[in-house]
């Protein structure tokens, strides 16, 4: 099979990078899925004890049933949302603030366990971008940066709205402290080539200055898609 012409993204490299990214995100996704399921069993046990009482308080039982219904709906929404990470809708748009918050909420716990503190300095940016590059490339940048820089360290994410698009800057700042025990990684490390392949597939740009400053540039969504 011939390699693609110069300047044309290699779909095979992007697919391999996306698989590696999803494998690294899998533990966080698993936690995201079960966080709304765990309370259901505890609420059920409380409701079961209340129903076995000689004179059950129906208002309390109804309240427990309402809570179970709420957690079940949240769990269903989480499942549907995780599916969109596996099979993304390219046309879905988001703001910088919402998209960054979603990505950080997924990986924050795993980064903390690995010894990295996250500071989100992305404020309100009125215009929208496609959600897919944020999910695929921003999370890959975060994982790649922490793979290359030993903990403890602080990750600072900021944003700048330009005329052509949004630029996110990730800065790593080593901090004082004992090295954190992290155990083995869920899958292989993400290389810069993986990040570049994902960026090319999403038609966005990534740049870096060493391992301490990385940037992601995403064009604004066209008015036709907004």
C-alpha positions in Angstrom: 0.0 0.0 0.0 1.4 3.4 -1.0 1.8 6.1 1.6 -0.5 9.1 1.3 0.8 12.2 -0.6 2.8 14.8 1.3 0.4 17.0 3.3 -2.4 14.5 3.3 -3.2 12.9 6.8 -2.5 9.2 7.1 -5.7 7.7 8.2 -4.0 4.6 9.5 -1.8 6.6 11.9 -4.8 8.6 13.1 -6.7 5.4 13.8 -3.8 3.9 15.7 -3.4 7.1 17.7 -7.2 7.3 18.4 -7.1 3.6 19.6 -4.2 4.4 21.9 -6.0 7.5 23.2 -9.2 5.6 23.9 -7.3 2.8 25.7 -5.7 5.5 27.9 -9.1 7.1 28.6 -10.8 3.8 29.3 -10.3 3.8 33.1 -11.7 7.4 33.3 -14.6 6.4 31.1 -15.3 3.4 33.3 -15.4 5.7 36.4 -17.6 8.1 34.5 -20.1 5.3 33.8 -20.4 3.9 37.3 -20.4 7.1 39.3 -24.2 7.4 38.9 -24.8 3.7 39.3 -23.2 3.2 42.7 -25.7 5.2 44.7 -28.6 3.3 43.3 -27.8 0.1 45.3 -27.4 2.1 48.5 -30.7 3.9 48.0 -32.4 0.6 47.2 -31.2 -0.9 50.5 -32.6 2.1 52.4 -35.9 1.9 50.6 -36.1 -1.9 51.2 -35.7 -1.4 55.0 -38.4 1.3 55.0 -40.8 -0.9 53.1 -40.3 -3.7 55.7 -41.2 -1.4 58.5 -44.6 -2.1 60.2 -45.9 1.2 59.0 -43.8 2.4 56.0 -43.5 6.1 55.5 -44.7 6.3 51.9 -43.4 9.8 51.5 -39.8 8.6 52.3 -40.2 5.6 50.0 -41.4 7.9 47.2 -38.4 10.1 47.8 -36.1 7.2 47.5 -37.8 6.0 44.3 -37.4 9.5 42.9 -33.7 9.5 43.7 -33.2 6.1 42.0 -35.0 7.4 38.9 -32.8 10.4 38.8 -29.5 8.4 39.1 -30.8 5.9 36.5 -31.4 8.7 34.0 -28.0 10.3 34.7 -26.4 6.8 34.2 -28.2 6.4 30.9 -27.1 9.8 29.7 -23.5 9.0 30.7 -23.6 5.8 28.7 -24.9 7.6 25.6 -22.3 10.3 26.1 -19.4 7.7 26.2 -20.7 6.2 23.0 -20.2 9.6 21.3 -16.5 9.4 22.3 -16.2 6.2 20.5 -18.2 7.3 17.4 -18.1 11.1 17.4 -20.6 13.3 15.7 -18.3 15.7 13.7 -21.0 18.4 13.5 -21.5 18.9 17.2 -20.3 22.3 18.4 -19.4 23.6 21.8 -17.9 26.6 23.5 -14.3 26.6 24.7 -15.4 26.8 28.3 -17.9 23.9 28.1 -15.6 21.7 25.9 -12.6 22.2 28.1 -14.6 21.6 31.3 -15.9 18.3 29.8 -12.5 17.0 28.9 -10.9 18.0 32.2 -13.7 16.4 34.2 -13.0 13.1 32.4 -9.3 13.0 33.1 -8.9 15.1 36.3 -9.2 12.1 38.7 -6.6 10.0 36.8 -4.2 13.0 36.6 -4.5 13.7 40.3 -3.7 10.1 41.1 -0.6 10.4 38.9 0.5 13.5 40.8 -0.6 16.3 38.5 -2.6 19.3 39.6 -4.8 20.9 37.0 -5.6 24.6 36.8 -8.3 25.7 34.3 -7.9 29.3 33.3 -10.2 29.1 30.2 -12.9 31.7 30.6 -16.0 32.5 28.6 -15.4 32.7 24.8 -18.6 33.6 22.9 -17.8 31.8 19.6 -18.0 28.0 19.1 -15.7 25.3 17.8 -16.3 21.7 16.9 -16.4 19.5 19.9 -14.5 16.6 18.3 -11.0 18.2 18.2 -11.3 19.2 21.9 -12.2 15.7 22.9 -9.6 13.9 20.7 -6.7 16.4 20.6 -6.9 18.2 23.9 -7.1 15.0 25.9 -4.2 13.6 23.9 -2.2 16.7 24.6 -2.9 16.4 28.4 -1.9 12.7 28.4 1.1 13.2 26.2 2.4 16.1 28.4 2.1 14.1 31.6 3.7 11.1 29.9 6.7 13.3 29.2 7.0 15.2 32.4 7.5 13.5 35.8 5.2 14.3 38.7 4.6 16.3 40.7 3.7 19.1 38.4 1.0 21.6 37.7 -0.8 21.9 34.4 -2.2 25.3 33.5 -4.6 25.5 30.6 -5.5 28.9 29.1 -7.3 30.2 26.0 -7.0 33.0 23.5 -9.7 34.0 21.0 -8.2 35.1 17.8 -9.7 36.2 14.5 -9.3 32.8 12.8 -10.0 30.5 15.8 -9.3 29.4 19.3 -5.8 28.8 20.7 -5.5 26.7 23.9 -2.1 26.8 25.6 -1.1 24.0 28.1 1.8 24.9 30.3 3.6 22.4 32.6 5.2 23.7 35.8 7.2 21.2 37.9 6.4 21.5 41.6 8.1 20.6 44.8 7.2 17.3 46.5 7.8 13.6 46.6 7.3 11.6 43.4 3.9 10.0 43.3 3.4 6.3 42.9 1.4 5.8 39.8 1.7 2.1 39.0 1.6 1.0 35.4 -0.2 2.9 32.6 -3.4 1.6 31.2 -1.8 1.4 27.8 1.3 2.7 26.0 2.5 6.3 26.3 1.2 8.8 23.8 4.0 10.2 21.6 4.0 13.6 19.9 3.5 11.7 16.6 0.2 10.4 18.0 -0.9 13.9 18.9 0.1 15.2 15.4 -1.8 12.4 13.7 -5.0 13.2 15.7 -4.6 16.9 15.0 -4.2 16.3 11.2 -7.3 14.1 11.2 -9.3 16.8 12.9 -7.9 19.6 10.7 -6.4 21.5 13.6 -2.8 22.5 14.5 -0.6 21.6 17.4 2.7 23.1 18.3 5.1 22.7 21.2 8.1 24.4 22.8 9.8 21.5 24.5 7.5 19.5 26.8 6.5 22.4 29.0 4.4 24.5 26.6 2.0 23.0 24.1 -0.6 24.7 21.9 -3.8 23.6 20.1 -5.3 25.9 17.5 -8.9 25.2 16.4 -10.8 27.2 13.7 -14.1 28.7 14.6 -17.1 26.8 13.5 -18.6 28.2 10.3 -21.8 30.1 10.4 -23.4 27.3 8.4 -22.8 24.8 11.3 -23.5 27.2 14.1 
